[in-house]
Amino acid sequence: MQYTLKLFIAYLWKYKLWSAVGLYLLFSVLLNLTCHIDIGIPCLWTTLFHVHCPGCGLTRAFTRLLVLDVVGAYHYNPLIFIVLPGGLLYILSDFLRFYKANHTK
């Protein structure tokens, strides 16, 4: 268990930028849920062109899923039901590849 935790930290360190962005997004979602403070990253596409992109609403949909509001999540962006499982599957498979490559017996 302790070895796996060390390997997980090594994995996060290998992908420093992605880990920092992911942890920031998770922190901002949890802060929004608990204190109603929105420090999320604004959509660059909407900011520049004033048109919503297909990803707009994914963070709010994820927030709704955390409180088990499936209908609200679907309302914000139905793609959450494809993006979230796909992203989790990708991260899990990438970590397993990293684990196998760095696992020493």
Secondary structure, 3 states (H helix, E strand, C coil): CHHHHHHHHHHHHHCHHHHHHHHHHHHHHHHHHHHCCCCCCCCHHHHHHCCCCCCCCHHHHHHHHHCCCHHHHHHHCCCHHHHHHHHHHHHHHHHHHHHHHHCCC
